[in-house]
Amino acid sequence: MKWRVLLTVALLVAVARVGGGLAATQAVVAQVVERWGRLDTLVHNAIYMPLITFAATTPEEWRRQLAVGLDGLFNCTYAAWPQMKAQGGGHIIGIASGSSIRGFKEEIAYCTIKHGVEGFVKALSLESAEVNIALNTIGPGRTIKPTRLTWDEVERTPAEVRATWADPVELGRAFVWLSAQPPSRFNGYRFDAGRIVDTIDREGPDFAFAPEKVTLYPDDYRARKEWYENYTG
């Protein structure tokens, strides 16, 4: 049976930032299901990212950042899981970045979060396969607006600089492509939107798959695939 996709992307930035927690997240999921009858894809893209040194990071600041970036992903997954399991599957997508694999100054919490998101996806994908729920991440794969910039700062940025940033709507096509795949096809991987969009433009959405066509890190894709195929835990 062809997988029917209803792309319902719950952008839970507001819920995460006001500290709504699990109850508020469950309420969002309930509203989506009430309107659409199901929830096929959930994207957790919320982040809070002040650029500060470790010395300037108080315990309260540390917890606030992790509450948005990691607790938010857990809450989204926990809230969506029962519905996706009951309907026969779904997609949960986190956001990757260069900070998922590297470290940067003044990004102590942010790098921790991004590494943590990958660990969450890798580990839970080994459990979610049994209920046909796919967990993956997608990075931009192109130069985008720096996450740290406020919208006021963006408006003050020279036009020639803004012209070098990828259009997030264009990159959104990669999320649609991944959501259109059967959940059992890809589970526990990191993709890159720019690479996917380029491949779709070149070959169409039903392209012959190769890791190099969907991620900037094909060796990581192959290493994960080998681990999953040989995992016996």
Backbone hydrogen bonds, N-H to C=O, Kabsch-Sander energy under -0.5 kcal/mol:
donor,donor_aa,acceptor,acceptor_aa,energy
5,V,3,W,-0.5
6,L,4,R,-0.6
7,L,5,V,-0.5
8,T,6,L,-1.2
9,V,7,L,-0.7
10,A,8,T,-0.8
11,L,9,V,-0.9
12,L,10,A,-1.0
16,A,12,L,-2.4
17,R,13,V,-2.6
18,V,14,A,-1.9
19,G,16,A,-1.2
20,G,15,V,-2.8
24,A,20,G,-1.1
25,T,21,G,-1.9
26,Q,22,L,-2.9
27,A,23,A,-1.7
28,V,24,A,-1.7
29,V,25,T,-2.2
30,A,26,Q,-2.4
31,Q,27,A,-2.0
32,V,28,V,-2.2
33,V,29,V,-2.5
34,E,30,A,-2.4
35,R,31,Q,-1.8
36,W,32,V,-3.1
37,G,33,V,-2.2
40,D,6,L,-0.8
42,L,91,H,-2.4
44,H,42,L,-0.5
44,H,93,I,-2.5
45,N,43,V,-0.8
52,I,50,P,-1.1
52,I,106,E,-0.8
57,T,54,F,-1.3
58,T,56,A,-0.9
62,W,58,T,-2.7
63,R,59,P,-2.2
64,R,60,E,-2.0
65,Q,61,E,-2.2
66,L,62,W,-2.2
67,A,63,R,-2.4
68,V,64,R,-1.5
69,G,65,Q,-2.5
70,L,66,L,-2.4
71,D,66,L,-2.4
72,G,67,A,-0.8
74,F,70,L,-2.4
75,N,71,D,-3.2
76,C,72,G,-2.5
77,T,73,L,-2.4
78,Y,74,F,-3.2
79,A,75,N,-2.5
80,A,76,C,-2.3
81,W,77,T,-2.2
84,M,80,A,-2.5
85,K,81,W,-2.9
86,A,82,P,-2.3
87,Q,83,Q,-2.0
88,G,84,M,-0.7
88,G,85,K,-0.8
89,G,84,M,-2.9
90,G,132,N,-1.6
91,H,40,D,-3.1
92,I,134,A,-2.9
93,I,42,L,-2.8
94,G,136,N,-2.5
95,I,44,H,-0.6
96,A,94,G,-0.5
96,A,138,I,-1.6
100,S,97,S,-1.7
101,I,98,G,-1.4
102,R,98,G,-1.5
107,E,104,F,-1.2
108,I,52,I,-0.5
111,C,107,E,-3.0
112,T,108,I,-1.5
113,I,109,A,-2.7
114,K,110,Y,-2.6
115,H,111,C,-2.5
116,G,112,T,-2.3
117,V,113,I,-2.6
118,E,114,K,-1.5
119,G,115,H,-2.0
120,F,116,G,-2.7
121,V,117,V,-2.3
122,K,118,E,-2.7
123,A,119,G,-2.5
124,L,120,F,-2.6
125,S,121,V,-1.8
126,L,122,K,-0.6
126,L,123,A,-1.1
127,E,124,L,-1.3
128,S,124,L,-3.1
129,A,125,S,-1.2
130,E,127,E,-1.2
131,V,128,S,-1.5
132,N,129,A,-1.2
133,I,128,S,-2.0
134,A,90,G,-2.7
134,A,132,N,-0.5
136,N,92,I,-1.9
137,T,189,Y,-2.4
138,I,94,G,-2.1
139,G,191,F,-3.0
149,L,146,P,-1.6
154,V,150,T,-2.1
155,E,151,W,-2.1
156,R,152,D,-1.1
157,T,153,E,-0.6
157,T,154,V,-1.2
161,V,158,P,-0.9
162,R,158,P,-2.2
163,A,159,A,-2.0
164,T,161,V,-1.7
165,W,162,R,-1.5
166,A,143,T,-3.4
171,L,167,D,-2.0
172,G,168,P,-1.4
173,R,170,E,-1.4
174,A,171,L,-1.8
175,F,171,L,-0.6
176,V,172,G,-1.8
177,W,173,R,-2.3
178,L,174,A,-2.5
179,S,175,F,-2.3
180,A,176,V,-1.3
181,Q,178,L,-1.4
185,R,182,P,-2.5
186,F,182,P,-0.7
188,G,135,L,-2.9
191,F,137,T,-3.0
192,D,214,V,-2.7
193,A,139,G,-3.3
194,G,140,P,-2.4
196,I,192,D,-1.9
197,V,193,A,-2.9
198,D,194,G,-2.3
199,T,195,R,-1.9
200,I,196,I,-2.6
201,D,197,V,-2.5
202,R,198,D,-1.6
203,E,199,T,-3.2
204,G,199,T,-0.5
204,G,200,I,-2.4
207,F,204,G,-0.9
213,K,210,A,-2.2
214,V,211,P,-1.7
215,T,211,P,-1.4
221,Y,217,Y,-1.8
222,R,218,P,-2.4
223,A,219,D,-2.3
224,R,220,D,-2.5
225,K,221,Y,-2.5
226,E,222,R,-2.4
227,W,223,A,-2.0
228,Y,224,R,-2.8
229,E,225,K,-2.3
230,N,226,E,-1.4
231,Y,227,W,-0.9
231,Y,228,Y,-0.6
